[in-house]
Amino acid sequence: MLTGSVPQMLKARLFRSVLTLGVIVLMMQISLTRAQAYDLSSLNGSYAESFSGFHPVNDGSHGSPPHPLPINSYGAEYEVGLYTFDGAGGFAARAVFNFSGGAIFNADWSVNPLFTGTYTVNGDGTGTMTFQEHRRNFVICAGGNELKYIGTDPDTGIVLAGSMVKQ
């Protein structure tokens, strides 16, 4: 009687151990956030874009504005655009700009593309866009369906922040 119950107890203990281990593994799979690896192909297709910010008011001098400028040296700047990323590090953009509520550039969308540029993407979803003398640092959000960015132009003095949403 004693010898028959020991193997049965061992089987029950083994079954409970395997079951517990299975539950723990399942919980780990569910609770661990899966890090998404990003690369150039994470940005592919058309993104609707808008930003608002400030640009140094041109006083007729040439070259880089002194930094930092007083706030009364800036005018408002707004943009809405359509950026098309090729998934390989290049993009083209159509955009309309409004400078200080007066001068509107490319209002009829006739300049197409308005500018082209390049971009880089790091594995964590951060990256940089460059075009003409402009640079923007961004973070990819929502699995590649959205971008948040700030303007980081070293020479223009432009201060801006914006976002893009995949169409």
C-alpha positions as a LaTeX table, in Angstrom:
\begin{tabular}{lrrr}
\hline
Residue & $x$ (\AA) & $y$ (\AA) & $z$ (\AA) \\
\hline
Met1 & 0.00 & 0.00 & 0.00 \\
Leu2 & 2.82 & 2.38 & 0.80 \\
Thr3 & 4.74 & 1.50 & $-2.35$ \\
Gly4 & 1.71 & 2.06 & $-4.65$ \\
Ser5 & 0.90 & 5.51 & $-3.31$ \\
Val6 & 4.46 & 6.94 & $-3.68$ \\
Pro7 & 4.55 & 6.76 & $-7.50$ \\
Gln8 & 1.04 & 8.20 & $-7.63$ \\
Met9 & 2.11 & 11.08 & $-5.34$ \\
Leu10 & 5.18 & 11.68 & $-7.51$ \\
Lys11 & 3.02 & 11.75 & $-10.64$ \\
Ala12 & 0.64 & 14.25 & $-9.02$ \\
Arg13 & 3.54 & 16.42 & $-7.86$ \\
Leu14 & 5.16 & 16.28 & $-11.32$ \\
Phe15 & 1.85 & 17.17 & $-12.96$ \\
Arg16 & 1.37 & 20.19 & $-10.64$ \\
Ser17 & 4.95 & 21.33 & $-11.24$ \\
Val18 & 4.60 & 21.13 & $-15.02$ \\
Leu19 & 1.23 & 22.89 & $-14.86$ \\
Thr20 & 2.68 & 25.67 & $-12.66$ \\
Leu21 & 5.66 & 26.09 & $-14.95$ \\
Gly22 & 3.35 & 26.32 & $-17.97$ \\
Val23 & 1.23 & 29.00 & $-16.30$ \\
Ile24 & 4.36 & 31.01 & $-15.40$ \\
Val25 & 5.67 & 30.83 & $-18.99$ \\
Leu26 & 2.26 & 31.89 & $-20.32$ \\
Met27 & 2.14 & 34.84 & $-17.91$ \\
Met28 & 5.61 & 35.94 & $-18.99$ \\
Gln29 & 4.61 & 35.85 & $-22.66$ \\
Ile30 & 1.53 & 37.94 & $-22.00$ \\
Ser31 & 3.11 & 40.47 & $-19.66$ \\
Leu32 & 6.40 & 41.13 & $-21.46$ \\
Thr33 & 6.23 & 44.08 & $-23.78$ \\
Arg34 & 7.63 & 43.18 & $-27.09$ \\
Ala35 & 10.16 & 45.68 & $-28.34$ \\
Gln36 & 9.65 & 46.51 & $-31.97$ \\
Ala37 & 12.79 & 46.85 & $-34.02$ \\
Tyr38 & 12.64 & 49.83 & $-36.37$ \\
Asp39 & 14.58 & 50.48 & $-39.55$ \\
Leu40 & 14.28 & 52.61 & $-42.72$ \\
Ser41 & 11.39 & 50.50 & $-43.98$ \\
Ser42 & 9.36 & 51.50 & $-40.90$ \\
Leu43 & 8.56 & 54.75 & $-42.74$ \\
Asn44 & 6.95 & 53.88 & $-46.03$ \\
Gly45 & 4.12 & 55.60 & $-47.86$ \\
Ser46 & 2.33 & 58.91 & $-47.38$ \\
Tyr47 & 1.99 & 60.80 & $-44.09$ \\
Ala48 & $-0.20$ & 63.86 & $-43.46$ \\
Glu49 & 1.87 & 66.42 & $-41.57$ \\
Ser50 & 1.38 & 69.64 & $-39.65$ \\
Phe51 & 3.58 & 71.78 & $-37.45$ \\
Ser52 & 3.60 & 75.10 & $-35.70$ \\
Gly53 & 6.57 & 77.08 & $-34.55$ \\
Phe54 & 8.55 & 80.28 & $-34.84$ \\
His55 & 11.04 & 81.65 & $-37.31$ \\
Pro56 & 13.48 & 84.52 & $-36.80$ \\
Val57 & 12.13 & 87.70 & $-38.35$ \\
Asn58 & 14.51 & 88.73 & $-41.12$ \\
Asp59 & 16.19 & 92.00 & $-40.26$ \\
Gly60 & 18.07 & 92.15 & $-43.55$ \\
Ser61 & 21.28 & 90.61 & $-42.20$ \\
His62 & 22.67 & 87.45 & $-43.72$ \\
Gly63 & 24.01 & 84.35 & $-42.06$ \\
Ser64 & 22.99 & 82.57 & $-38.91$ \\
Pro65 & 21.00 & 84.51 & $-36.33$ \\
Pro66 & 22.72 & 84.96 & $-32.97$ \\
His67 & 21.55 & 82.49 & $-30.35$ \\
Pro68 & 19.53 & 82.83 & $-28.28$ \\
Leu69 & 17.28 & 85.45 & $-29.81$ \\
Pro70 & 14.77 & 87.41 & $-27.73$ \\
Ile71 & 11.18 & 86.25 & $-28.22$ \\
Asn72 & 10.20 & 89.47 & $-29.96$ \\
Ser73 & 12.63 & 88.55 & $-32.75$ \\
Tyr74 & 10.41 & 85.65 & $-33.88$ \\
Gly75 & 7.33 & 85.36 & $-36.05$ \\
Ala76 & 4.81 & 82.50 & $-36.15$ \\
Glu77 & 5.20 & 79.74 & $-38.73$ \\
Tyr78 & 2.70 & 77.03 & $-39.66$ \\
Glu79 & 2.85 & 74.19 & $-42.16$ \\
Val80 & 0.61 & 71.48 & $-43.47$ \\
Gly81 & 2.00 & 68.91 & $-45.86$ \\
Leu82 & 2.10 & 65.48 & $-47.38$ \\
Tyr83 & 5.36 & 63.59 & $-46.94$ \\
Thr84 & 6.01 & 60.42 & $-48.94$ \\
Phe85 & 8.69 & 58.11 & $-47.54$ \\
Asp86 & 10.29 & 55.51 & $-49.84$ \\
Gly87 & 11.19 & 53.01 & $-47.09$ \\
Ala88 & 14.88 & 53.28 & $-48.05$ \\
Gly89 & 15.98 & 56.60 & $-46.51$ \\
Gly90 & 14.50 & 59.18 & $-48.88$ \\
Phe91 & 11.35 & 61.29 & $-48.92$ \\
Ala92 & 9.55 & 63.93 & $-50.97$ \\
Ala93 & 7.23 & 66.55 & $-49.54$ \\
Arg94 & 4.44 & 68.80 & $-50.71$ \\
Ala95 & 3.66 & 71.58 & $-48.26$ \\
Val96 & 1.97 & 74.92 & $-47.70$ \\
Phe97 & 3.52 & 77.43 & $-45.28$ \\
Asn98 & 1.99 & 80.39 & $-43.47$ \\
Phe99 & 4.51 & 82.90 & $-42.11$ \\
Ser100 & 3.28 & 85.19 & $-39.34$ \\
Gly101 & $-0.31$ & 85.13 & $-40.56$ \\
Gly102 & 0.53 & 86.98 & $-43.75$ \\
Ala103 & 2.84 & 85.41 & $-46.30$ \\
Ile104 & 1.52 & 82.07 & $-47.54$ \\
Phe105 & 3.90 & 79.99 & $-49.60$ \\
Asn106 & 2.74 & 77.36 & $-52.12$ \\
Ala107 & $-0.96$ & 77.90 & $-51.29$ \\
Asp108 & $-2.08$ & 76.21 & $-54.50$ \\
Trp109 & 0.18 & 73.15 & $-53.93$ \\
Ser110 & 1.73 & 73.82 & $-57.36$ \\
Val111 & 5.35 & 73.18 & $-56.36$ \\
Asn112 & 5.51 & 69.40 & $-56.29$ \\
Pro113 & 7.63 & 68.20 & $-54.66$ \\
Leu114 & 8.41 & 71.31 & $-52.68$ \\
Phe115 & 11.52 & 69.61 & $-51.32$ \\
Thr116 & 13.17 & 66.21 & $-51.01$ \\
Gly117 & 15.38 & 64.87 & $-48.29$ \\
Thr118 & 16.83 & 61.91 & $-46.48$ \\
Tyr119 & 16.11 & 60.24 & $-43.16$ \\
Thr120 & 17.70 & 57.79 & $-40.76$ \\
Val121 & 15.98 & 55.44 & $-38.30$ \\
Asn122 & 17.52 & 53.87 & $-35.22$ \\
Gly123 & 16.42 & 50.50 & $-33.87$ \\
Asp124 & 14.48 & 52.15 & $-31.03$ \\
Gly125 & 12.32 & 54.23 & $-33.42$ \\
Thr126 & 14.19 & 57.52 & $-33.09$ \\
Gly127 & 15.64 & 59.19 & $-36.15$ \\
Thr128 & 16.52 & 62.31 & $-38.10$ \\
Met129 & 15.17 & 63.91 & $-41.29$ \\
Thr130 & 17.35 & 66.34 & $-43.24$ \\
Phe131 & 16.42 & 68.54 & $-46.18$ \\
Gln132 & 17.96 & 71.74 & $-47.47$ \\
Glu133 & 19.36 & 73.45 & $-44.35$ \\
His134 & 16.73 & 71.90 & $-42.07$ \\
Arg135 & 16.90 & 69.01 & $-39.62$ \\
Arg136 & 14.16 & 67.34 & $-37.60$ \\
Asn137 & 14.58 & 64.76 & $-34.87$ \\
Phe138 & 11.65 & 62.37 & $-34.56$ \\
Val139 & 10.21 & 59.39 & $-32.75$ \\
Ile140 & 8.13 & 56.78 & $-34.58$ \\
Cys141 & 4.87 & 56.01 & $-32.74$ \\
Ala142 & 1.95 & 53.62 & $-33.13$ \\
Gly143 & 3.97 & 50.95 & $-34.92$ \\
Gly144 & 5.06 & 53.28 & $-37.73$ \\
Asn145 & 1.69 & 54.98 & $-38.25$ \\
Glu146 & 2.67 & 58.23 & $-36.55$ \\
Leu147 & 5.70 & 60.50 & $-36.05$ \\
Lys148 & 6.32 & 63.18 & $-33.44$ \\
Tyr149 & 9.16 & 65.58 & $-34.15$ \\
Ile150 & 10.91 & 68.81 & $-33.30$ \\
Gly151 & 12.92 & 71.05 & $-35.56$ \\
Thr152 & 16.58 & 71.04 & $-34.68$ \\
Asp153 & 17.94 & 73.38 & $-37.34$ \\
Pro154 & 21.40 & 74.38 & $-36.15$ \\
Asp155 & 21.76 & 77.45 & $-38.38$ \\
Thr156 & 18.31 & 78.82 & $-39.17$ \\
Gly157 & 17.01 & 79.60 & $-35.68$ \\
Ile158 & 13.64 & 78.04 & $-36.54$ \\
Val159 & 11.84 & 76.55 & $-33.54$ \\
Leu160 & 9.03 & 74.07 & $-34.30$ \\
Ala161 & 7.22 & 70.91 & $-33.27$ \\
Gly162 & 4.85 & 68.76 & $-35.26$ \\
Ser163 & 3.45 & 65.37 & $-36.05$ \\
Met164 & 2.70 & 63.11 & $-39.00$ \\
Val165 & $-0.01$ & 60.48 & $-39.37$ \\
Lys166 & 0.08 & 57.74 & $-41.99$ \\
Gln167 & $-2.70$ & 58.06 & $-44.56$ \\
\hline
\end{tabular}
